[in-house]
């Protein structure tokens, strides 16, 4: 089970996204609820985000949870991580 606060998870997710964005300087302006597609994350970036999240948080996200809604924003990714972590 994950022992991090929601704010800490949000921060870690934001850092991962910053590495994946083509324009890395833009990440400072991404709010936790801003759509990641508007921030510049494309479909390949979403796949890389999934892989990075699984590796960084040592979780395996079930295919049924890999939906656009789950990867809409920093906060939605954080909620996904918390949900998957509670199941393990």
C-alpha positions, 0 to 999 in steps of 0.5 A, a space after each residue: 500500500 502506498 504511504 504518500 499524501 495526495 499532494 506528494 503523489 501529485 508532485 511526483 506525477 507532475 515531475 514524470 510528466 515534465 520529463 515526457 513533455 516536448 516543451 518541458 518549461 510548460 509543466 510549471 503552468 500545468 494545474 493539477 486539473 488541467 487536461 494533459 492533452 492541452 499541456 502537450 502530452 500526445 498519445 505516445 506520451 500517454 503510453 510512456 506516462 503509463 509505463 513511467 507511473 508503473 515503474 516509479 510507483 511499483 504498481 501494475 495498472 489493470 488494462 480496464 483502468 487504462 482509460 482517457 479519464 484515468 489519464 486526463 490530468 495530474 490529479 486523475 493520474 494520482 487518484 488512479 495510483 492511489 486506487 491501484 495501490 490500495 488493491 495490492 
